[in-house]
Amino acid sequence: MNILVINCGSSSLKYQLINMNNEEVIAKGLVERIGMEGSVVKHRTTGKEEVLIEEPMKDHKKALELVLNALVDSNYGAIKSMDEIGAVGHRVVHGGEKFANSVLIDDEVMEALNECIDLAPLHNPPNIMGIEACKALMPNTPMVGVFDTAFHQTIPMANYIYPLPYELYEKYGIRKYGFHGTSHKYVSLKAAEILNKDIEKINVITCHLGNGASVCAIQGGKSVDTSMGFTPLEGLAMGTRSGNIDPAIIPFIMEKENLTVDEVNELLNKKSGVLGISGISSDFRDLEEAAAEGHERAQLALDVFCNRVKKYIGAYVTMMCHVDALVFTAGIGENSVFVRKKICDGLECIGIEIDEELNDIRGKEAIVSKDTSPVAILVIPTNEELMIARDTLEIINK
Ligand code: ADP
């Protein structure tokens, strides 16, 4: 069976059509600038040239219509008819406390998704638009919602409640939710597979280090803590997000710099992190190059980033007592030899011993720890789309 995986942003739509018999991608693409001038579908069927379809798209429904046309096109398409799409898996950012697992989408679920908008006002509305568009164009195809937060619903209360007045949790659902759940789940399962161990019997720390970054403690296959929180702003220093700071800094800078709530939000989410510290870039390739040429603030940004990751690893090792594997994934985790080395350096005291030669790889699956390392260190390219497709297949087969 073929499963279409859809990930809708406010003006973008990413998709993959996956043949679940062999888990191979048969077509994938990206729609950009939905609702704006210059909107385009970039489509590629595996084994064929990429095509650009430039057409006005006033909304996600029009975008999806063009994607479906591309998929069945007789020249550059991948399938003969839409009947060859057995189900659709939608990435949904926030499932609140309602969704601890992926779910078959029906009217009740749509209602619950709408109730979660408050928690993710930027992300959930486009996800919902994507689902609505699919429902309109493929009314008879089953659809499954796969949530970024669901994997973390196993986190115990003592780890998800903030030390704030308890009523704020009851009234507004203010608690740690965590994100990147699909990725943490995928790479932890993959790590167990590579190590030939039962996921239920091992403890893993996963580091999803991309533009957004989070660390997760996984005990017996279940998330027990993660660095992101009520929103993706908590935790590590990221490309442009501050991560943890003293909360008193916020009212202080609002007063000093005369900032509104929106402006301070923008400062913390878009102008901080390694971009804020270095003043040059949020991209680790730029930072590593600049640091190598002696740019002190680029070096400082890298130091801050790596120190934060180290602290979470240390905290999670002590929390779980025993750790079998440490996994690096996402753009930085998969590609930055330098960052992986810098994070692991000095962690020998807790059984993390990286092998410099083995670590010299980019973008592929590998074990990079020394033979003597009590903790296996792995690099695993994430594959959220495949995880979504697997969940979708499992749910519709139920
Ligand atoms: P997201 O999905 O959160 O947008 P990605 O997981 O694609 O992010 O990661 C993007 C980041 O990965 C880039 O900002 C860049 O810093 C980093 N990156 C990609 N390739 C390399 C590389 N070869 N060396 C160092 N960092 C890299």
Residues whose N, C-alpha, C, O or C-beta is under 5 A from the ligand:
A	BS01	ADP	L209 G210 N211 G212 S282 D283 F284 R285 A330 G331 I332 N335 S336
